[in-house]
Amino acid sequence: MRVKNIILKNIFAFNGRQEISFEKNTLILAENGFGKTSLLNSIKLALGQKRVQVDSILNSLAKDKECYIEIDFDEFTLTRVWDFTEDFESLTIHLNENILKDYEAEEFLKEKFPVELIDFIFFDGEVEKDLILLKSRKIKRVFEYVFDLDILSNMIVDTKKVANSISNRIG
């Protein structure tokens, strides 16, 4: 799954509407304070990671009290909107001919991007006290998901092999 295009409005460091297109290979490189972390945090928030304080996402220079992010993936388009005047958040996913909204869209995203993967995929290089690469349980869950490892299933298969081997030796 590939990100083709992102539209941001009044979110974190982005004032007004900004559009970023991604080609086959994209490198995000800029000096400090130019929005790299804001871009990654916007993506994480759009995908459902809620560690960011929602009331801190609206750009301080925004003329209206609405912000949003739209991410155009090659398989679907996601739009998450926060309206601070009306105090609501909405999520819409356009998937072929289907439109998923709010709860249904959240469930779809959880399947596509489990929480354990969001930090891993969109790692911004910032060193924090809870850096994902230092949390072995999270790393284990990421690798289990990425490589489709089911430890219990693997134990069952291995146990059967050992049991068959012992059974064959004993007769």
Beta strands, then each sheet from edge to edge (+ up, - down):
strand 1: 3-11
strand 2: 14-21
strand 3: 66-73
strand 4: 77-83
strand 5: 88-95
strand 6: 98-101
sheet 1: 2+ 1- 3+ 4- 5+ 6-
end
